[in-house]
Amino acid sequence: MKVGVLTSTQTRHRFFARALARDFNVSAVIYEDTGYTPADLDGYDLTDGERRIVENHFKDRVNQEERFFGQDAKFLQNTDSLRVMRIQVGELNTESTLAVLTGEAVDVLAIFGTNLIKEPILSHFAGRMINMHLGLSPYYRGTGTNFYPLLNEEPEFVGATIHLIDPGIDSGPIIRHTRPEITENDRPHTIGCKAILAGIDAVKRSLADFAADTLKSVPQWEVPDPKLYLRKDYHPRQVVELYEKLKRGLISDYAKRSPKKIKLLD
């Protein structure tokens, strides 16, 4: 089985690609510069105090990802058996990208952190695209879906969903869910990094199932008040609001209580 990896360029994504390449026959890796920069505060009317909180939040993201993933996060390089490309915004869903994947005889795609997959890749690899969504679908879909559960004081909805890609946004049939263990000493980015590690392990199990022809998936089910967050929904003051809730004990209170029971696939 030949695996193609579609991912982005940040530390977490480079780690993802290398983690899969260690355990599977990865024949193509495409790193996409997605163009999404939530840490950019230009154009926002923030007080100096708000700006410091948001800047520190994203600095801690860099620091925690370096701590969790930096030991093995170099870009993979071309070899005789591995084709590596770095592409810009707008180049993902193109015939040229598809040609690279088909040229390397990719059987299945493992995807994490790219922009939306569309045609022509969508049709060519239908049923063969395993996505790691950071969030628990169908409850939280879209972007920032391990941030918004904390903001909404629902840490039990932090995790990763491994699913097959369809034309929607994180709406394809679910293979499995995973959630990180949250302790009272955790903060947003340690929780997020734990979710990524758990998600990578779940992707590996899913790829092994695909190779053994035992992969199973379940259509997403109806839930009350499903949440879909898009990039346009984000504002830096949401970060400020989250840290106010953290000061009031959001994480420590959650660690001491029983989480809400929700349907998940193991």
C-alpha positions as semicolon CSV with decimal commas, in nm:
position;residue;x (nm);y (nm);z (nm)
1;M;0,000;0,000;0,000
2;K;0,137;0,338;-0,101
3;V;0,032;0,634;0,113
4;G;0,013;0,997;0,003
5;V;0,024;1,266;0,271
6;L;-0,144;1,603;0,226
7;T;-0,067;1,842;0,508
8;S;0,042;2,195;0,590
9;T;0,376;2,345;0,684
10;Q;0,364;2,413;1,059
11;T;0,552;2,209;1,319
12;R;0,253;1,986;1,393
13;H;0,204;1,909;1,025
14;R;0,568;1,830;0,957
15;F;0,564;1,596;1,256
16;F;0,250;1,428;1,119
17;A;0,416;1,356;0,785
18;R;0,728;1,214;0,946
19;A;0,526;1,001;1,190
20;L;0,342;0,834;0,902
21;A;0,656;0,795;0,693
22;R;0,819;0,598;0,974
23;D;0,545;0,334;0,977
24;F;0,406;0,324;0,624
25;N;0,521;0,322;0,264
26;V;0,469;0,694;0,202
27;S;0,541;0,767;-0,164
28;A;0,427;1,131;-0,184
29;V;0,409;1,419;0,063
30;I;0,260;1,755;-0,032
31;Y;0,297;2,045;0,212
32;E;0,048;2,327;0,152
33;D;0,098;2,686;0,265
34;T;-0,268;2,739;0,355
35;G;-0,253;3,118;0,390
36;Y;-0,437;3,110;0,724
37;T;-0,264;3,324;0,990
38;P;-0,483;3,370;1,301
39;A;-0,184;3,509;1,491
40;D;-0,180;3,815;1,264
41;L;-0,339;4,101;1,459
42;D;-0,323;4,367;1,188
43;G;-0,658;4,537;1,138
44;Y;-0,800;4,449;1,480
45;D;-0,887;4,724;1,728
46;L;-0,744;4,575;2,048
47;T;-0,627;4,732;2,369
48;D;-0,262;4,686;2,462
49;G;-0,366;4,436;2,729
50;E;-0,578;4,235;2,488
51;R;-0,300;4,234;2,233
52;R;-0,053;4,097;2,489
53;I;-0,289;3,816;2,584
54;V;-0,340;3,712;2,222
55;E;0,028;3,740;2,137
56;N;0,121;3,529;2,438
57;H;-0,141;3,271;2,340
58;F;0,016;3,219;1,999
59;K;0,371;3,231;2,139
60;D;0,273;2,950;2,372
61;R;0,136;2,755;2,077
62;V;0,476;2,777;1,908
63;N;0,655;2,681;2,230
64;Q;0,431;2,386;2,310
65;E;0,442;2,250;1,957
66;E;0,820;2,273;1,966
67;R;0,819;2,086;2,296
68;F;0,581;1,814;2,177
69;F;0,686;1,782;1,812
70;G;1,004;1,977;1,743
71;Q;1,234;1,680;1,794
72;D;1,105;1,526;1,470
73;A;0,953;1,801;1,257
74;K;1,192;1,863;0,971
75;F;1,048;1,874;0,622
76;L;1,085;1,540;0,448
77;Q;1,312;1,542;0,146
78;N;1,291;1,382;-0,196
79;T;1,437;1,035;-0,230
80;D;1,421;0,767;-0,498
81;S;1,102;0,634;-0,337
82;L;0,947;0,955;-0,201
83;R;0,824;1,261;-0,390
84;V;0,801;1,576;-0,179
85;M;0,645;1,906;-0,286
86;R;0,561;2,235;-0,119
87;I;0,271;2,421;-0,277
88;Q;0,107;2,760;-0,234
89;V;-0,255;2,864;-0,178
90;G;-0,464;2,767;-0,477
91;E;-0,241;2,483;-0,592
92;L;-0,388;2,199;-0,386
93;N;-0,694;2,112;-0,593
94;T;-0,530;2,110;-0,934
95;E;-0,459;1,861;-1,208
96;S;-0,085;1,904;-1,146
97;T;-0,118;1,802;-0,781
98;L;-0,332;1,506;-0,878
99;A;-0,074;1,410;-1,138
100;V;0,195;1,393;-0,867
101;L;-0,020;1,162;-0,656
102;T;-0,115;0,934;-0,941
103;G;0,239;0,939;-1,074
104;E;0,358;0,801;-0,741
105;A;0,083;0,532;-0,751
106;V;-0,076;0,651;-0,426
107;D;-0,344;0,413;-0,298
108;V;-0,475;0,614;-0,003
109;L;-0,441;0,973;0,119
110;A;-0,378;1,074;0,479
111;I;-0,475;1,438;0,529
112;F;-0,422;1,686;0,810
113;G;-0,443;2,064;0,813
114;T;-0,493;2,150;0,446
115;N;-0,753;2,373;0,288
116;L;-1,070;2,196;0,174
117;I;-1,021;1,907;-0,065
118;K;-1,211;1,965;-0,388
119;E;-1,210;1,838;-0,745
120;P;-1,025;1,677;-0,913
121;I;-0,876;1,506;-0,606
122;L;-1,217;1,459;-0,443
123;S;-1,351;1,225;-0,713
124;H;-1,028;1,046;-0,795
125;F;-0,965;0,941;-0,434
126;A;-1,328;0,900;-0,323
127;G;-1,341;0,655;-0,034
128;R;-0,961;0,665;-0,006
129;M;-0,905;0,993;0,182
130;I;-0,852;0,958;0,557
131;N;-0,866;1,296;0,727
132;M;-0,759;1,394;1,076
133;H;-0,999;1,664;1,193
134;L;-0,900;1,836;1,515
135;G;-1,241;1,842;1,676
136;L;-1,518;1,595;1,741
137;S;-1,754;1,571;1,444
138;P;-2,050;1,592;1,417
139;Y;-2,051;1,812;1,727
140;Y;-1,779;2,060;1,624
141;R;-1,682;2,099;1,259
142;G;-1,477;2,354;1,069
143;T;-1,179;2,546;1,202
144;G;-1,055;2,605;1,557
145;T;-1,266;2,316;1,681
146;N;-1,038;2,237;1,973
147;F;-1,039;2,607;2,064
148;Y;-1,414;2,669;2,055
149;P;-1,506;2,380;2,290
150;L;-1,284;2,541;2,554
151;L;-1,431;2,882;2,484
152;N;-1,778;2,728;2,518
153;E;-1,673;2,558;2,845
154;E;-1,709;2,210;2,697
155;P;-1,361;2,052;2,720
156;E;-1,512;1,707;2,664
157;F;-1,558;1,804;2,299
158;V;-1,183;1,847;2,246
159;G;-1,028;1,567;2,044
160;A;-0,975;1,435;1,695
161;T;-1,206;1,274;1,442
162;I;-1,068;1,037;1,181
163;H;-1,307;1,033;0,890
164;L;-1,339;0,982;0,518
165;I;-1,358;1,305;0,321
166;D;-1,674;1,397;0,135
167;P;-1,769;1,730;-0,032
168;G;-1,874;1,887;0,300
169;I;-1,672;2,039;0,583
170;D;-1,559;1,763;0,820
171;S;-1,885;1,584;0,744
172;G;-1,769;1,253;0,594
173;P;-1,825;0,906;0,742
174;I;-1,646;0,861;1,074
175;I;-1,385;0,593;1,128
176;R;-1,297;0,666;1,490
177;H;-1,271;0,938;1,753
178;T;-1,005;1,003;2,011
179;R;-0,981;1,242;2,304
180;P;-0,680;1,354;2,510
181;E;-0,656;1,308;2,882
182;I;-0,701;1,652;3,039
183;T;-0,546;1,730;3,375
184;E;-0,586;2,036;3,591
185;N;-0,234;2,150;3,501
186;D;-0,314;2,162;3,130
187;R;-0,357;2,475;2,925
188;P;-0,506;2,517;2,576
189;H;-0,197;2,424;2,378
190;T;-0,089;2,129;2,589
191;I;-0,440;1,992;2,546
192;G;-0,425;2,060;2,173
193;C;-0,088;1,886;2,135
194;K;-0,214;1,584;2,327
195;A;-0,512;1,569;2,090
196;I;-0,277;1,577;1,790
197;L;-0,069;1,289;1,925
198;A;-0,380;1,085;1,993
199;G;-0,512;1,170;1,648
200;I;-0,192;1,060;1,474
201;D;-0,212;0,724;1,650
202;A;-0,573;0,692;1,533
203;V;-0,472;0,775;1,174
204;K;-0,208;0,501;1,188
205;R;-0,465;0,249;1,307
206;S;-0,699;0,359;1,029
207;L;-0,430;0,321;0,763
208;A;-0,353;-0,026;0,895
209;D;-0,723;-0,110;0,869
210;F;-0,726;0,020;0,511
211;A;-0,427;-0,197;0,422
212;A;-0,598;-0,502;0,572
213;D;-0,927;-0,419;0,394
214;T;-1,101;-0,397;0,733
215;L;-1,162;-0,023;0,743
216;K;-1,512;0,060;0,864
217;S;-1,689;0,396;0,879
218;V;-2,023;0,525;1,000
219;P;-2,224;0,813;0,850
220;Q;-2,236;1,112;1,080
221;W;-2,545;1,125;1,298
222;E;-2,779;1,407;1,389
223;V;-2,694;1,596;1,707
224;P;-2,868;1,883;1,885
225;D;-2,704;2,219;1,824
226;P;-2,419;2,108;1,594
227;K;-2,151;2,373;1,560
228;L;-1,971;2,474;1,242
229;Y;-1,699;2,739;1,277
230;L;-1,543;2,906;0,976
231;R;-1,236;3,127;0,961
232;K;-1,454;3,437;0,936
233;D;-1,606;3,353;1,276
234;Y;-1,278;3,405;1,458
235;H;-1,191;3,725;1,644
236;P;-0,887;3,770;1,872
237;R;-1,112;3,882;2,158
238;Q;-1,235;3,524;2,174
239;V;-0,884;3,438;2,294
240;V;-0,910;3,707;2,561
241;E;-1,246;3,564;2,671
242;L;-1,100;3,215;2,692
243;Y;-0,817;3,328;2,921
244;E;-1,065;3,499;3,148
245;K;-1,243;3,165;3,182
246;L;-0,915;2,985;3,243
247;K;-0,841;3,224;3,530
248;R;-1,178;3,130;3,680
249;G;-1,079;2,761;3,680
250;L;-1,218;2,624;3,355
251;I;-0,965;2,341;3,323
252;S;-0,925;2,254;3,690
253;D;-1,303;2,245;3,738
254;Y;-1,341;2,017;3,435
255;A;-1,068;1,780;3,557
256;K;-1,263;1,731;3,880
257;R;-1,603;1,659;3,725
258;S;-1,746;1,385;3,510
259;P;-1,754;1,485;3,141
260;K;-2,078;1,499;2,951
261;K;-2,162;1,168;2,790
262;I;-2,155;1,192;2,411
263;K;-2,163;0,932;2,138
264;L;-1,817;0,859;2,002
265;L;-1,660;0,585;1,792
266;D;-1,353;0,413;1,936
